[in-house]
Amino acid sequence: MTTRTRSIGVDLAGIALATPVLIASGCAGTGTELNGLVELRRVGGIVSRTITVEARDGSPPPRIVESPAGVVWDTGLQNPGVDAFVATELPALAATPPSVFVSIAGGTLEEYVRIVGVLQGRAGVSAIEVHLSGPDRELERPVLGVHVDRVTEVVGAVARMSLVPVFAKLPGGVDVVPLAVAAARAGASGLTLCASPPALAIDAAATRPALGAVGGWLSGPALKPMTLRAVAEVHRALPRMPLVASGGIRTATDAVEAMLAGASAVQVGTATLVDPAATVTIAKGIVAELQRRALGSPADLRGAVAIIGSPAPVHQGQGA
């Protein structure tokens, strides 16, 4: 009787990851903060903090407050700007074993294009993740990524320019399938589902918002059911599109559930703030689940749970 070879590695839109577990944007800092806290060679990938054209000081404090089953936060996308990023932070990230996904954001189409131009051909950039949850200054819309036309335009421009795979990180708390289809048709290599949905925390004792930025975003375990639904619905509509589940993933069971819904990989955010080694622990748990099920790889889990009532598959465009 032969024993089936088992591997925890995955192919994510042509990127070979040692494990299907990545650290979500912003949660690895500049990369150096994790030294001595986690064995980076056992992490599937690192998503950089979100980079903009110009440096941003970020939101005034407080920036994070606890919420039932999660946190409400807003950093204001603090970052040094793309030129300083490639000069200082990218070399440190590129020196780590995991694949590096660079998260980018802009308020205009030109800003996205300028960032991709600076990143073009830089060593260590495995993929670009397009952050779409910020305001659209060009068209004066509160959230750029909730409009199909804008997703098509921005993701299409980035995908046409980029020499590496492009992942569109779609906004949370919205009907994500039309946006996913638009991103796929525009040329996205994969989709990250989803960004944190908008949220508000109140400091009742002080009679004011709890965050310095007033409004913020919800992260943590509370998001898992929303993430699973988004992944399942998009996988149903775009069964060949690589999906990365992000939101509420803190245990191996959460990761396996996301894969059963249709994800190829997962991102871990809030859990890494509690335990920097959470990604490694989750990967070990996935291996144990593969052994229990006598499966050869995480890909064997993908989409095993059929979701009744989800949108029918789309048969046009890349990833469809």
N, C-alpha and C positions, 0 to 999 in steps of 0.2 A: 504494500500500500504506500503510495507516494504522499509526501507532505506538501501542501500548498505553500509557496513562498509568500510571506506576508511583508508588506512595506507600508510605512506610515507616510511616505512621500507622495506628493500630488503634482500633477501638471496643471498649472493655472494659467490658461491662455498662453501656453508656450513657456511659462516660467516654471522651472523645476524648484519646488519648495521641499525642504527637508521634512516639514510637517505641514498640515493644513491649518495651523494656528498662528495668526499674526497678531502683533501688538498694534492696536488702533491708533489713529492719528493723535498726536499730542501726548500720548501716555508713555512714550519712551523718551520724552524730552529731546535733548540734542543727541541722545545715544550714549553719552559718557556717563550719565546718571545711573545707568544699569550695571556698570562695571562692578563686579564683586557681588552683585545681588542675584544674578541669573546667568546660567550658562547660555550665552547668546548663540552658540553653535547648535543648540537644541531648540531654537526658536525658528518658526517657519519664515517669518518676515517681519520687518519693521516699517510702519507707515510714519513718515516724518510729521512734525507739526505742520500745520497748513501755512504755506508760504505765499506771500503777496509781492507785488512789484516793489513797493516801498516798505520800509520798516514800520511796524506798528507797536505802540507802547502797550496796547491792550486795554482791557476794561479796568475801571477803578475797583479796589477791593470793597467788600468781600467778593470773591469770585466763585465760591462754591459753598453750598449749604446742604445739609442732609435732608432727605425726604423719605417718606415710607418706601422701602424697597428701592432706594436709589439716591441720587443727588440731583440738585438743580445747580447749574453752573453757567458761567460765561467768561471766557478769557479775552474776548475781543480779538481773537486771532493774533495774539502777541507773537511777533517774529522779527528777525533782523532785516527782512527784505531779501529778494532773490539773489542779488549780487553778493551780499555778505554770507548768505546761506551756502552758496557754492564755494566760497573762499574758506569758510570756517567749519560749518556743521556737516556738510556733505562728505568731506574727506574722512571725518571721524565715523560717520554712519557707514560709509563704503568700506571701512577697514574691518567692520564686524562681519561675521560669517553669514547672517541672514540676508535675504534679498531686501532691497530698500525700495519702497514705494514712496514717491514724493507727492505729497498732497498740495494742490495749488488752488488758489481762489482769486477772483477778481470781481470788480464791480462793472466792468465793461468788457466787451469782446476783445478789444485791443490789449487789455491787461493780461488776459489769459494767453494770448498769442505771444506777448513779450516774454512772459515767464517761460513758456515752452522753448522759445528761441534761446534763452540763456541756458536752459537745461540741456539743450540739444547736444548729444555726443559726450556728455559728462560721464566719466567713469563712475561706476557704482549705482547708477540709476537703473533699476530693473523695470520700473513701471511708473506711470503717472496716475494719481487718483484725483479726479476733478471734483472739488468741493462746490456744490451748487446751491447751498442753503443761505447764502448771504444776499444782501440787497442788490438790486439791479439799478445802478445809478444812471445807466445809459437810457433805459426805458422807463425809469422812475416807478419801479415795481418793488414791493417790500421783499419778495423772495424770488430770485432769478430762476431757480430750478423747478418751480411748480408750473411753468408754462412750457408746453410742448414745443412751441416755435423757438424759444430761447435755448432749451436743451438741445434741440437739433442744431442750432447755429453754433453754440459754444463747443459742445462735444465734437461736432463735425470738424470744426477748425482745429481743435487740439489733436484729434485723431489723424487728420491729414498731415499735420506737421511732425508729429512725434515719431521717433525711431524706435520707441519701446511701446509695449502694450498700454492702453489707456482704459482705466476703470472710471466709470461715472458713479459718483456717490450721490444717490438720489435723496431728496428730503424725506423726512419721516412724518408720519401723521397725515398723509395725503393719499389719494388714489394713485398708487405708484405704477400700475401697469401701463397706462398710456405714455408715461414718462420713460419707462423702461424700453418700450417698443421704439420710441423716438430716438433714444440713445443708441440702441442696437442698430437701427437703420442709418444713423449718422456715422457709424463706424467704431463704436466702443468695442473694446476687446472683452470687457467684462463689466459687471455691475456690482457696486457695494450697496447693500440694503440693510439698514437705511441710516441716514444721519439722525441725530437726536431731534425729537420733535420739540417745538417751542413750549416753554413752561414758565411759571411764575411762582416765587416763594415770598411769603409775607412774614415780616417780623412783627407779630402782634404787640409785643411789649413796647417796641419803639414806634409802633404805628407807621411803618414805612416798608417798602420792599426790602427783602433780605439781601439782595444782590446790589452791588454798586452800579451795575449796568441796568438795573430795574428788571427787565425781562431776561430770561435765560433759556436753557435747554435741559431736558430731562434725560438722564442716563441711569443705567443700573438694571437690576433684575426685573423691575416692573415692565421693561420694554420687551421681554422675550416673546410673549404671545403676539405682539404686533410684528416683531421681526419674523416669526415663523409664518404668519399669514402673508406678509409681503413676499417672502422667499417662495412660498408655495404657489402664490398666484402668478408671480413672474416666471417661475419655472414652468408652470402650466402653459403660459403664453409663449415663452421662449425656451423650449426644452434643451437647446444646445448651447445657450449662453452661459458662460461661467459666472456663477454668483458667489459673492462673499457676504455671509451673514454678519451683521454688526448691530449690536444692541441687546443687552441682557444676557450675553454669553459669559458665564462665570464658572461653569463646571463642564466636565466631559459629557455628562448627560445632556446639557444644553447644546453642546456642539454636535453631538450625535443627532439630536432632534432636528437641528437646523439642516444637517446633511440629509436626513430622511425627507425633509420638506423640499430639498432641491439644491442646497448649497454645496459648492465644491470645497469651500474653505470658510473659516470664521475669523473675525477680529475680536480681540478681547481688550476692553478699555478700562472701565471702572474697577474691575477685579484686579487689574495690575497695580492700581493705586493702593490696594490693601495688601496684596501679595505679588511682588514683582516677578516671582517665578510661576505665576498662575498659568502662563502659556505652556510651560513645560509640563506642569501637572496635568493640564487638560489633554495634552498630546499623549501622555502615558495612559490616561483613561480611555482615549480613543483606541489605542493599541489593545487594551484589555477587552474592549467591546468587540473589536474585530476578532479577537481570539474566541470570545464567547459565541459569536455568530458564525465562526469558521469562514470568515471572509478574508480576501487577500489584500485589500487596500481600502482607504476611505472612499474611493470612487464607487465601490460596490454598494455603499450606503445611499448614494445620491438619488433622491427622488423616489425612494422605495415606498413612501406613503402617498397614495393617490388621493388628491383633494377633490371632492365632489363639488360641483358648482363654480369652480374657478373658470376664468376666461379660457376659451378654446385656443389652441396653439396658433401662432402667427407664422405664416410661411413666406414672409418676405424680409429681405435685409439680412445683414450679418448676424449670426447667432440665432436666427429663427429656425 
